[in-house]
Amino acid sequence: MRPNARLLCPLVAGGGGAGQHDDARMCLALALTAARLGAVVTNYTVVTQLSKTQDGFVNGATVTDQITGTPRRSDGQIPVAIGI
């Protein structure tokens, strides 16, 4: 592992395998950072509809809570949906 790797990316695991990291902690860190910067972060939701500008750019989404079935509308400049 490069000497500065842990300084540049603190979530990289020390010792053992180079490039290994705790993906659960990284996911949580990304979600918390996004929320702190104003993002709407959801869990157990599925995107059911995208909205677009007249130019065809995505500017929002409707997501449905998979537990309650409740839909929620979210508008934004950069909608991102990540899931498995």
C-alpha positions, -999 to 999 in steps of 0.1 A, spaced: 0 0 0 13 35 -8 24 55 23 -1 83 17 -31 60 10 -45 62 45 -41 100 45 -61 103 13 -87 77 21 -89 70 58 -114 41 53 -87 20 36 -79 -9 60 -44 -9 75 -21 -38 73 -28 -70 54 -43 -66 19 -36 -35 0 -67 -17 -11 -91 -34 13 -117 -13 30 -148 -16 51 -175 -10 25 -203 -7 51 -185 21 69 -177 38 36 -214 36 25 -225 51 58 -199 78 56 -210 87 20 -247 88 30 -240 109 61 -218 133 41 -245 136 14 -272 143 40 -250 169 57 -246 187 24 -283 188 17 -291 155 -1 -322 135 5 -310 100 16 -335 72 17 -333 35 25 -356 6 15 -370 27 -13 -374 21 -50 -375 47 -78 -409 45 -94 -407 75 -117 -382 100 -130 -391 136 -140 -372 154 -167 -366 189 -180 -378 200 -214 -342 192 -226 -345 157 -213 -323 159 -182 -334 141 -151 -343 166 -124 -362 146 -99 -377 112 -89 -406 96 -71 -394 69 -47 -417 45 -30 -410 32 5 -409 -6 2 -420 -11 38 -450 13 40 -458 17 3 -457 55 7 -445 74 -23 -422 105 -19 -413 131 -45 -377 144 -45 -365 172 -68 -329 180 -73 -301 190 -96 -284 156 -95 -307 127 -86 -287 95 -79 -302 61 -73 -278 34 -61 -289 -1 -52 -285 -38 -55 
